[in-house]
Structure formats: C-alpha cells, structure tokens
C-alpha cells in the first residue's frame, strides 16, 4: 500500500483556506477603544468600514492615535478574504523538516524566495516573511477555533535585518481575544508585551460596545 503525500503547496493552501476571514458582506463596525500603555490610559472610538479602512476619533494624543489606527488597520487587513492564487501564484513550495511538535516546514521559492511557513493541525503555526527591508518571524502557540476557521490566540513576533540577520527591536508576545457580533468574530482585546534590552513594556487594546454598521443598500 502506498500513501500519496500531498504537495507542499496543497498543505499550505489547506491551512491558508482554514484561516477565519470576513465574507464579502461584512458591513464594518464601530467600537469604543481603551488603549493602555504601561500606566497610561487613553480612550476613543474606532470605525472599520466595509472596505476595511480604519478611522479613529476622539483621541487627542497624536502618538496614541497613530498606534490605535495601526492596530485597527492590522486587525482588519488580516480578515480580508483573498484567494490562495492571488497571494501565491508566483511562488513555489517545497518541504523542509518536521519538528518534534509535528509542525511541517515549507520553504518558498519564486517571487517570495526566502520566505517560509510551518503547518501543524491544518493551521499555519509559523510565518517567516521578508516585508520591505525587514524580516518578520511569527510563531503561533495557540488558536481559537471559530467553527468557520481558526484565529490566532497567543503568538510572538521578532524582526531581523535581512542582510545581517541582526535582531531589530525586542520580541513581542501577543494575546488576542474575540467575540462574536451577529455573524462575525471581531477582536475585542489585544495585549502586547515587548521586552527590549531587559525592559518589559505592555500595551493593551480593549474594544468594547462593538456594533456592526448598517449594510449599504446596493
């Protein structure tokens, strides 16, 4: 009896398509935001439109406004539904090693040469990507099963210089929590703990009073 091994591309595609994303009918939402950085607390409002563009209001602190906007944009961009072909049609894929946890390494060639992933239990548990002039490595430790795909729960990120391999900045640990609002899972809390040169800094983003926008009549 021979076991047919699926290709590295098919393994990655299955995990990619298992991510939780919002569908094309997603109307956007509004929420109150409480942003805590160490002992500083700032409140305001966030709006994510149907086109997933983010707006922040009622925040006077310019730096805080920028940080909150960046988080709202990042939250939305990861829920966009794009086909595997749209993202990876110019790439090739090959198997690397399988680690002690059962995570299978996948190397990327072609347009995104040098990138890599690890897949475990039909989820992407490691991403290693070159983005502009930086390399980001994200390891996911646990996830939420929504019944419609998975969402990362705890994970970390580290940045390196692509030429020297030198680490840039500290290692950040993330904890994400979600709530279901009508038919959609929306992030309601993110904590980021970053250690830089032995000093720990904590940021917390709490989204409350989340309400979907009325769909635009087409």
LINPE-V363177 format. One record per helix or strand of 2 or more residues. SS is the DSSP state (H for helix, E for strand). FROM is the first residue (numbers start at 1). LEN is the number of residues. If there is no record, write none. Layout:
# LINPE-V363177
SS&FROM&LEN + SS&FROM&LEN
This chain:
# LINPE-V363177
H&8&10 + E&28&10 + E&40&10 + E&54&4 + H&62&16 + H&84&5 + E&91&8 + E&104&7 + E&116&5 + E&123&9 + E&134&12 + E&150&11 + E&167&15 + E&184&13 + E&199&14
